[in-house]
Amino acid sequence: MKLPIETPFPPMEAKLATALPAGAEWQYEPKWDGFRCLAFRSGNEVELQSKAGQPLTRYFPEIVAALLESSAKKFVLDGEIILSVNGRLSFDDLLQRIHPAASRVRTLSQTHPTQYVVFDLLVDEKGDSLVSKPLEDRRNALEALHAEHFRGIPSVRLSRRTRTARVAERWMRMTRGQLDGIVAKRIDQPYLSGERAMIKVKTIRSADCVVGGFRYASKGNVVGSLLLGLYEDGLLHHVGFTSSMPTAERAELTRKLRGLIEKPGFTGRAPGGPSRWSTDRSAEWEPLRPELVVEVQYDHFTGMRFRHGTKFLRWRPDKDPNQCLMKQVQFESKVKPADLVIKA
């Protein structure tokens, strides 16, 4: 592709905070519950790239077709692929699109078509890079591009934005269970590829973890809990477990996990052995190759681990295991408390 930026291109990411920052320098956007996606077009070529730098093009032919329908022949967009079922976003149905069979992908693209919600413009229709421009300039250019070149293409939509924190908070309250939260971006900031330069406030506290091992259930020969890990300084540390996977899926999951058994599982701190609270069987665990990523909900993270068991939320095949860092559960200390308070 003849564009000023090439794939894979790491997208700009966000760091977690407990409250939205306030001030005239901030813009707020919905944090969509879908697949982060960079879209590259040059002439009759379109490439879709995941947050982890992996190709998504073959899984979303309807998005490719929609982008080719645009009268703009060059651009690089940043956005989120979402799927709505009966008027509600469904991440589980979206996961079904990551399927090896082209026939299955084609069928799902027709029965449950996705949408591409865009929120940033990295290369304009002239082929000029905008990454060094401030967000305010990029957003204005994106709105102009969308209005002129995507008219009549309903599957490519422009994400809303607001400069008022109270409006963003209202979005989060009114759409709980739909939006993943709110993202705050500085309007004077360039696009910082690969950096956590934005702030996100999620409707729940969750973390993406590597499955470094598993334990069998006390009864039966199926998985009882997944052992969770996070990377720090290149080592995968055991940080807790989750055992709330759907019962109906455990037999199939067990077969999948057995195919991934491989030492050492955790290269840093590993799960402990038997204790007065556990039997020999419940303390035994099987190490896995670090390939699976799961998102879990938690309440407290102290002492380098989740204080209690976590709640299984979903699998994250779109996430690179190496992106599951300890930093995501440690709030950024450089953010001033006053900046994170919503002023009345």
C-alpha positions as CSV (number, residue, x, y, z in Angstrom):
1,M,0.0,0.0,0.0
2,K,1.3,3.5,-0.9
3,L,0.5,5.3,2.3
4,P,2.7,7.4,4.7
5,I,2.2,4.8,7.5
6,E,2.5,1.0,7.1
7,T,1.0,-2.0,8.7
8,P,1.3,-3.1,11.4
9,F,0.9,0.3,13.0
10,P,0.3,0.2,16.8
11,P,-2.8,2.3,17.8
12,M,-2.7,4.9,20.5
13,E,-4.1,3.4,23.7
14,A,-5.5,4.5,27.0
15,K,-4.5,4.1,30.7
16,L,-7.1,3.3,33.3
17,A,-8.4,5.9,35.8
18,T,-11.1,5.9,38.4
19,A,-12.7,9.2,37.2
20,L,-12.8,11.4,34.2
21,P,-10.3,14.3,34.0
22,A,-11.9,17.7,33.8
23,G,-10.8,20.8,31.9
24,A,-11.1,22.7,28.6
25,E,-8.3,20.6,27.1
26,W,-10.3,17.3,27.2
27,Q,-12.6,15.6,24.7
28,Y,-14.8,12.6,25.7
29,E,-15.9,9.7,23.6
30,P,-17.8,6.5,24.1
31,K,-15.6,3.5,24.7
32,W,-17.2,1.0,22.4
33,D,-17.5,-2.7,23.3
34,G,-16.0,-4.3,20.1
35,F,-12.8,-4.9,18.2
36,R,-10.4,-2.0,17.9
37,C,-9.5,-1.7,14.3
38,L,-7.3,0.5,12.0
39,A,-8.6,0.6,8.4
40,F,-6.1,1.3,5.6
41,R,-7.2,2.2,2.1
42,S,-5.1,2.9,-0.9
43,G,-6.9,2.7,-4.3
44,N,-8.7,-0.6,-4.5
45,E,-6.9,-2.2,-1.5
46,V,-8.2,-2.2,2.0
47,E,-6.6,-3.7,5.1
48,L,-8.0,-4.1,8.5
49,Q,-5.7,-4.3,11.5
50,S,-6.4,-5.3,15.1
51,K,-5.0,-3.6,18.2
52,A,-2.4,-6.4,18.4
53,G,-1.3,-5.7,14.8
54,Q,-3.0,-8.8,13.4
55,P,-5.0,-8.8,10.1
56,L,-8.8,-8.7,10.5
57,T,-9.5,-8.2,6.8
58,R,-10.8,-11.7,6.0
59,Y,-13.2,-11.7,9.0
60,F,-15.2,-8.6,8.1
61,P,-15.8,-8.6,4.3
62,E,-18.8,-6.2,4.7
63,I,-16.6,-3.6,6.3
64,V,-14.1,-3.9,3.5
65,A,-16.9,-3.5,0.9
66,A,-18.2,-0.4,2.8
67,L,-14.8,1.2,2.8
68,L,-14.3,0.5,-0.9
69,E,-17.7,2.1,-1.5
70,S,-16.4,5.5,-0.2
71,S,-15.5,8.1,-2.8
72,A,-12.2,8.7,-0.9
73,K,-9.5,6.6,-2.4
74,K,-6.9,7.0,0.4
75,F,-7.2,7.1,4.1
76,V,-6.3,5.5,7.4
77,L,-9.0,5.4,10.0
78,D,-9.0,4.4,13.7
79,G,-12.2,3.0,15.1
80,E,-14.1,0.1,16.5
81,I,-15.9,-2.8,14.9
82,I,-19.2,-3.5,16.7
83,L,-22.1,-5.8,16.3
84,S,-25.7,-5.0,17.3
85,V,-28.2,-7.8,17.9
86,N,-31.8,-6.7,18.5
87,G,-30.7,-3.2,19.2
88,R,-28.0,-4.2,21.8
89,L,-24.3,-4.6,21.3
90,S,-23.2,-8.2,21.5
91,F,-19.5,-9.0,22.0
92,D,-20.2,-12.7,22.1
93,D,-21.7,-12.6,18.6
94,L,-18.8,-10.5,17.4
95,L,-16.4,-13.2,18.6
96,Q,-18.1,-15.7,16.3
97,R,-16.6,-13.8,13.4
98,I,-13.1,-14.9,14.2
99,H,-13.7,-18.2,12.4
100,P,-11.4,-20.2,10.2
101,A,-14.0,-21.2,7.6
102,A,-14.5,-18.6,4.9
103,S,-18.0,-19.9,4.3
104,R,-19.0,-19.3,7.9
105,V,-17.6,-15.8,7.9
106,R,-19.5,-15.0,4.7
107,T,-22.8,-16.3,6.1
108,L,-22.4,-14.4,9.4
109,S,-21.5,-11.2,7.5
110,Q,-24.9,-11.4,5.8
111,T,-27.0,-12.5,8.7
112,H,-25.3,-10.4,11.4
113,P,-23.5,-7.6,9.6
114,T,-21.1,-5.4,11.7
115,Q,-20.6,-1.7,11.7
116,Y,-17.4,0.3,11.8
117,V,-17.5,3.3,14.3
118,V,-14.7,5.7,13.5
119,F,-13.2,8.2,15.9
120,D,-9.8,9.3,14.5
121,L,-8.2,10.0,11.1
122,L,-4.5,9.3,10.6
123,V,-4.1,9.7,6.9
124,D,-6.5,12.0,4.9
125,E,-7.9,11.5,1.4
126,K,-5.0,13.3,-0.1
127,G,-2.6,10.7,1.3
128,D,-1.2,13.1,3.9
129,S,-0.3,11.9,7.4
130,L,-2.1,13.7,10.2
131,V,-0.5,11.8,13.2
132,S,1.6,14.9,14.2
133,K,-1.5,17.1,14.1
134,P,-3.4,17.8,17.3
135,L,-6.6,15.8,17.9
136,E,-8.8,18.9,17.3
137,D,-7.5,19.1,13.8
138,R,-7.7,15.4,13.1
139,R,-11.3,15.3,14.4
140,N,-12.4,18.2,12.3
141,A,-10.8,16.5,9.2
142,L,-12.5,13.2,10.1
143,E,-15.9,14.9,10.3
144,A,-15.4,16.5,6.9
145,L,-14.2,13.3,5.4
146,H,-17.2,11.3,6.8
147,A,-19.7,13.9,5.6
148,E,-18.3,14.2,2.1
149,H,-17.1,10.6,1.3
150,F,-19.3,8.3,3.4
151,R,-22.7,9.7,2.8
152,G,-25.2,6.8,2.2
153,I,-22.8,4.2,3.8
154,P,-24.6,3.3,7.0
155,S,-22.1,0.7,8.2
156,V,-19.4,3.3,8.6
157,R,-20.5,5.6,11.4
158,L,-18.9,8.6,13.2
159,S,-18.5,8.2,17.0
160,R,-20.0,11.0,19.1
161,R,-17.8,13.3,21.1
162,T,-18.4,15.9,23.8
163,R,-16.3,18.5,25.5
164,T,-18.5,18.3,28.6
165,A,-17.6,15.8,31.3
166,R,-21.1,15.7,32.7
167,V,-22.5,14.7,29.3
168,A,-19.9,11.9,29.1
169,E,-20.9,10.7,32.6
170,R,-24.5,10.7,31.6
171,W,-23.7,8.5,28.6
172,M,-22.0,6.0,30.9
173,R,-24.9,5.9,33.3
174,M,-27.6,5.7,30.6
175,T,-25.9,3.0,28.6
176,R,-24.5,0.8,31.4
177,G,-24.0,-2.7,30.0
178,Q,-23.7,-1.3,26.4
179,L,-20.7,1.0,26.4
180,D,-17.4,-0.3,27.8
181,G,-16.9,3.1,29.4
182,I,-15.6,6.6,28.4
183,V,-12.3,7.6,26.9
184,A,-10.9,11.1,27.5
185,K,-8.4,12.6,25.0
186,R,-6.5,15.8,25.0
187,I,-7.5,18.0,22.0
188,D,-4.0,19.4,21.7
189,Q,-2.3,16.0,21.6
190,P,-0.8,14.4,18.4
191,Y,-1.5,10.7,17.7
192,L,1.0,8.8,19.8
193,S,1.3,5.4,18.2
194,G,1.7,2.6,20.8
195,E,1.5,4.8,23.8
196,R,-1.1,4.9,26.6
197,A,-1.7,8.6,26.1
198,M,-5.5,8.7,26.7
199,I,-7.5,8.1,29.8
200,K,-10.3,5.5,30.1
201,V,-12.9,5.1,32.8
202,K,-14.6,1.7,32.5
203,T,-18.1,0.9,33.8
204,I,-16.6,-2.0,35.6
205,R,-13.0,-2.8,36.8
206,S,-11.7,-5.4,34.5
207,A,-8.3,-6.8,33.3
208,D,-7.1,-8.8,30.3
209,C,-5.0,-11.7,31.7
210,V,-3.0,-14.5,30.1
211,V,-4.2,-18.0,31.0
212,G,-0.9,-19.5,32.3
213,G,-2.4,-22.7,33.7
214,F,-5.5,-24.4,35.0
215,R,-6.7,-26.6,37.8
216,Y,-9.1,-29.5,37.4
217,A,-12.4,-29.4,39.3
218,S,-12.5,-31.4,42.6
219,K,-15.1,-33.7,41.0
220,G,-15.0,-34.9,37.5
221,N,-12.3,-34.5,34.9
222,V,-13.0,-31.0,33.7
223,V,-11.4,-27.6,34.3
224,G,-12.3,-26.1,37.6
225,S,-10.4,-22.8,37.4
226,L,-8.2,-20.8,35.1
227,L,-4.9,-19.5,36.5
228,L,-4.3,-15.9,35.5
229,G,-1.1,-14.1,34.7
230,L,0.2,-10.6,33.9
231,Y,3.5,-9.6,32.5
232,E,6.0,-7.4,34.2
233,D,9.6,-6.9,33.1
234,G,9.2,-9.7,30.6
235,L,8.1,-12.3,33.1
236,L,4.6,-13.8,33.4
237,H,3.5,-13.7,37.1
238,H,0.5,-15.6,38.6
239,V,-2.0,-13.0,39.9
240,G,-5.1,-15.0,40.7
241,F,-7.8,-17.3,39.2
242,T,-11.3,-17.3,37.8
243,S,-13.7,-20.2,38.1
244,S,-17.0,-18.7,36.8
245,M,-16.8,-20.1,33.3
246,P,-20.1,-21.3,31.9
247,T,-20.7,-24.9,33.0
248,A,-21.9,-26.0,29.5
249,E,-18.6,-25.0,28.0
250,R,-16.2,-26.7,30.4
251,A,-15.9,-30.0,28.6
252,E,-14.9,-28.4,25.3
253,L,-12.7,-25.9,27.1
254,T,-10.9,-28.7,28.9
255,R,-10.1,-30.4,25.6
256,K,-8.7,-27.1,24.3
257,L,-6.6,-26.5,27.4
258,R,-5.1,-30.0,27.3
259,G,-3.8,-29.2,23.8
260,L,-1.9,-26.3,25.2
261,I,-0.2,-28.0,28.2
262,E,3.4,-27.0,28.2
263,K,5.9,-26.0,30.9
264,P,6.6,-23.7,32.6
265,G,3.3,-21.8,32.3
266,F,4.4,-19.0,34.5
267,T,8.0,-17.6,34.2
268,G,7.8,-15.4,37.2
269,R,5.8,-16.0,40.4
270,A,3.9,-19.3,40.1
271,P,0.9,-20.8,41.9
272,G,1.7,-22.2,45.3
273,G,1.4,-25.8,46.5
274,P,-0.9,-27.4,49.0
275,S,-1.9,-25.5,52.2
276,R,-4.2,-26.1,55.1
277,W,-7.0,-24.6,53.0
278,S,-6.4,-26.8,50.0
279,T,-6.2,-30.5,49.2
280,D,-3.4,-32.0,47.1
281,R,-5.7,-32.3,44.1
282,S,-7.0,-28.7,44.3
283,A,-3.4,-27.4,44.6
284,E,-2.2,-29.3,41.5
285,W,-2.2,-27.3,38.3
286,E,-1.3,-27.8,34.6
287,P,1.0,-25.2,32.9
288,L,0.0,-23.8,29.6
289,R,1.6,-22.1,26.6
290,P,0.8,-18.4,27.0
291,E,-1.7,-18.1,24.1
292,L,-5.1,-17.5,25.6
293,V,-6.3,-14.2,26.9
294,V,-9.4,-13.7,29.1
295,E,-11.0,-10.6,30.4
296,V,-12.0,-10.8,34.1
297,Q,-13.9,-8.5,36.5
298,Y,-12.4,-7.8,39.9
299,D,-12.9,-5.7,43.0
300,H,-9.4,-5.3,44.5
301,F,-5.8,-5.8,43.4
302,T,-3.3,-5.8,46.3
303,G,-0.1,-7.6,47.0
304,M,0.5,-8.2,43.3
305,R,-2.6,-10.3,43.0
306,F,-6.4,-10.2,42.9
307,R,-7.6,-10.2,46.5
308,H,-10.6,-12.5,45.7
309,G,-11.5,-14.8,42.8
310,T,-12.4,-12.9,39.7
311,K,-15.5,-13.1,37.5
312,F,-15.1,-14.5,34.0
313,L,-16.3,-12.0,31.4
314,R,-15.1,-13.1,28.0
315,W,-12.3,-14.5,25.9
316,R,-10.1,-12.0,24.0
317,P,-8.8,-13.6,20.8
318,D,-8.1,-10.1,19.5
319,K,-5.6,-9.4,22.3
320,D,-1.9,-10.2,22.1
321,P,-0.9,-12.0,25.3
322,N,2.2,-9.8,25.5
323,Q,-0.1,-6.8,25.9
324,C,-1.4,-8.2,29.2
325,L,0.7,-6.1,31.5
326,M,0.7,-5.5,35.3
327,K,0.4,-1.8,34.6
328,Q,-3.3,-2.2,33.7
329,V,-4.3,-2.9,37.3
330,Q,-2.1,-0.2,38.8
331,F,-3.6,3.2,38.3
332,E,-1.3,5.8,36.8
333,S,0.2,7.8,39.7
334,K,1.3,10.7,37.4
335,V,-2.4,11.8,37.0
336,K,-3.2,14.4,39.6
337,P,-6.3,13.7,41.7
338,A,-7.7,17.2,40.9
339,D,-7.5,16.4,37.2
340,L,-9.7,13.3,37.7
341,V,-12.5,15.0,39.6
342,I,-15.6,16.0,37.7
343,K,-16.4,19.5,38.7
344,A,-20.1,20.3,39.3
